[in-house]
Amino acid sequence: MKKATLQLETLTCPSCAQKIEKAVKALAGVEQESVSVLFNASKVKLNFDEEKISIAQIAEAITALGYEVQKSQVK
């Protein structure tokens, strides 16, 4: 498992953080117990299996919800 922290640009409320956390936990290859959305810091911390999902795919899932991930975080 690889650890990652993604900086969010558009996190505006705690319910938004819950929405993101739920969606990221549902992604195949993401360790559900590791997902944590830090509302005050506008960050998502997680562990994921690089053989099953990429950080870009995780960022795309967050973007599809209407939130932005800092581009420098996505490789």
N, C-alpha and C positions, 0 to 999 in steps of 0.2 A: 504494500500500500504506500502511496505517496501522499504527503501532506501538502495542502494548498491553502492560501488565504487570498481571497478576491476582494478588492476594494470596490465598493458600489458608489455610483454617482448620484442616484436618485432615490435613496431610501428616505421616506418622509414620515413614516408612522410605524408603531409597533405591529399593527395588523399586516402591514406590507412585509415586515420581517418574517412573520409567521407564514405568510403565503409563499415566500421564497424558500423558507426552510422546508416546508411540506413538499414543494415541487422538487427541490434538490434531493431530498431523501428518497423520492420515488424513482430516481434515475438508476438504471442498472449500472453497477460498477462503483457506486458510491456507498461507502460504509455509513449506514443510516445513523448509528450511534455517535458518529464523529461530527455530524453536521450541526453547526452552531452559527446563527446569524446574530451578530452583535449590532443592535440597533444604534446605540450611541456612537459607535466607531464606524458605522456603515461598512461592515466587513462580513464576509462569509468564510468560515473556517471549516475544512472538511478533509477527509482522507478518501482517496479513490484509487481504483485499480487501473493503471495506465493501459493494460491490455484490453480492457473492456470499454473505457470511456476516456476522452481527452479533456483537458482543461478548457479547450475551445468549445467542446460540446456542452460542457457544464455552463459556460458563459452564455452560449446560445439559448439554453433553456431559461436562464434568468432574463435575458433580453426579450425572449418571447412573451414573458409576463409583463413587459413594459418597463423594466428597470435597466439601467446602464451599468456595465462593468468597465472599469478603467482599461483602456486598450493595452496599456503597458503590462497589464497583469495576464493577458491572454497570449499564449505562445503556441 
